[in-house]
Amino acid sequence: MMRSEAMRDQRQEGADTEVIQRILNGERNAFALLMRRYNRPLYRTARSILKDDADAEDALQEAYLLAYKNLDIFRGDSHLVTWLTRIVVNESVARLRKNARRAQVFQLSGNADNEDGGFEEAMNSVSTEQPEQATERTEMRHLIEKKIDALPEAFRVVFMLRAVEEMTVEDTAACLGIPEATVRTRYFRAKSLLRESLAREFDFALEDAFSFDGVRCDRIVEGVMQRLNDLPLSRD
């Protein structure tokens, strides 16, 4: 890690610690600061598992409530975003398993070998036609989203955390509860096939994939805060 990145992470951890302490001291509204700080990466993590905007929002809200109720057990052994991501992953997987529309249960762990069965078929099921105006960021963003959605769940989540959220291999492995070697294998496989499919347009529009607009951000914050207001002020 470069020195500038390390200093940035230290500043972020300090800011998180300050907000956490305010929340633990009874300043419930301070939780909104954490939500707005991490809404974008956590929402995209939930959506990468559920592949549905509404389900991802619901899962994120439930994960936030769980995090709030257990905030006092966060010891800072890992980055706050890693801890929150793990909660979001667990909530999203649990929701996926309960979803009657899904025939297969998403397995986060397991051998990476043979995990890409049917992968090429899934990728080919998405139209390979390029938008008429390939330079339009909006059109490219939609194309990238379709290609990422076509990835098998295990590959898709690793790709989102590593490429889009720029998590380290170590943090990604911690979030998903899988070996670091498995993270590397899944990420390499997903990235190589996406690059092959999207060519140079891939890097051009990646930063806008699964955009998180202000309306959605506000909706999630307001929804969680309304439910927090119904809880007793005591954290016991």
N, C-alpha and C positions, 0 to 999 in steps of 0.2 A: 504494500500500500504506500502511495506517495505521501510525503510529509503533509502537503496541503490537504489531502483527503483525510489523513489521520486527525489533523487539527479540526477539520470540519465535523468529523464524527464526534470528537470530544465536546465540541460546542453543542452539538445536537443532543448528546447524552446529558449534558448539563442542563440544557433547556427542558428536556423531558423530565429529569429528576425534580426540577423546581415545580413543574406543573403537577407531577404526581403527588408531591408533598402537599400542595395546595388542595388537591382533591381529598387526600387522606385527612386533612385538617377540617374537612367539612364544606369546602368550596365546590359544590357540585357542578356549578356552571363552568368551572375550569376544564371539565372533561370535554367540553365542546372544542377547546383548543387542540386537544390531542386528536379528536376525530377529524377536524379540518386539516390537521397536519398530515394524517396518514390515510385519509379517505381514498385518495386516488390509487395508491398501490394495493391497498387491502381490497377495494372493490374489484380491481382487475384480477386479483388472485381468486376471489370468490367466483367471478364470472368465468375464469379459465377452467374451473371445475364444473360449474353448473350449466354454462353455455346459454344462460337465460338472464336477461337484465333484471327482471322483477325478482326472480329467485335469488340472484346475487345480492340485491339490495336487502331482501329479507334476511338472508344468511348473515350479512354484514351487521345488520342491526342487532340480531341475536348475539353475535360474537362480541359486539361492543358491550352489551349488557352483562355478558359473562365476564368480560375483562374488567368491567367496573366493579363487579361484586367480588372479584378476586385480586384487585389491584394491590391489596396489602401483602400478598404473597410474592409479588414481583421483587426479586432481590438484586436485579441488575447484573446477573451473571451473564446475560446475553443482551444484545441491543433490544430496546423496547419494540421496535418494528418486527424483530424476529419473533419475539414472544407473542405479539398480536397476530402476526401472520399464522403462527401455529394454531392459534385459537380459531382463526377464520378458516383455515384448511380443515380442521376437525369438524367445525359446524357445517361447512359446505359438503363434506363427504357424508356426514350423517344425514343431511337433507337429501342428498342424491340417493342414498340407500333407501330412504323412505318414499321417494318419489315414484308413484305407480307408473309413470310414463316411461321409466327407465327399465330395461330388461336386464341390464348387466350392472353389477356392482363395481364401482371404481376401486381398484386396488392400488394404493400408493406404493406399497412395498412389494418386494419380490425380485426375482431374477430379471435383469434387463434383457437377457437373451430371449429371443423369440417373442419379444413384446411388440414387434412391429408387424405382426401378422395382420394382413388386410390393410396395412398402412398405405401402400401405393394405391390400392383400390379406393380408399377413403379420399386420398388426395386427388385422384382422378375424377372423383364424383363432383368436385367443385369445378365450375367452368374455368377453362384455361384461357378464355378469350380476354385479351387486354382491353381496358376501356378505350374508347375512341380517342379520348383526350388523356393520354397517360400522364401528362404533366399536372393534372388537377389533383391536388392533395386529397381532396375528399373522396374522389373515386378510387385513388390508390389505397386510402385507408380502409375503405369498405372491402376491397379485394384482399388486403392483408388479413382483415378480421375473418373473412371466409376461409382463407387458407389456414390460419391458426385454429379456427374452430374445427377444421377437418382433421387435425392431429388427434391421435388417441389421447385419452385423458392424462395418463402418466407423462407422456412427452410434452403435452401442452402446458401443464402446470410448471414443469421444470423450465421450459422455454420462457414462460412469462416471468418467472422469478429471476432467471439469469439474464436474459436479453433485454426485457422490457423494464424490469425493476432494478436491474444491475446488482443483484445480490451476489455475494461471493459463493463459491462452491460450498464452503463450510456452513454458511448461514442457510443456504438452500437445503442442504442435507439435514440440518437441525430442524428446519421448519417442517419438512416432509417425513422425517424419521427414517431416512434411507441412507445407505453408505455414500460417501463422497464419490467413489468410483462409479456408482450407478447414476449419480447426478451428471457426471461428465459424459457417460455413454448416452444417456437420454438427450442431453443437450446437443451433443455433436450430431446425433441422428436427426433430430428435429431441425436444427439449423441448416444442415447440409441440404436436406430436401426442400426446405422453404427457399433457400437461396437458389437452388436449381429451378424452382417453380417461378420465382418472382424476379430473378436476375438482378439487374442494377436498381430496379424500382424498390427493392426490399429495404435497403438502407435509407432511401430517400424519405419514405413515409412511416417508418417504424415508430418514431416518437409520438405520432398521433394515433396509433392503434388503440382502440377501446377508449376513446376520449371520455373524460369525466367532467361534465359541465357543471356550472354553478348551481343549476336547478336541482340536479340529483344530489349534489353535495349538501345543499340546504335541506332537502327532504330527509336525508338520512340523519343529519344532525338534529332536526326538529323532532323526528320520530323517536329517536333515542332519548332526547331530553324530556319529552312528554312522559315517556315511560319511567324515566328516572325520578320525575317529580311525584310519581305515585308511590315510590319506595319510601320507607321511613328514613329519617335523617341519620339515625344510628346505623353504623356499618356492621354491628354485631349480628 
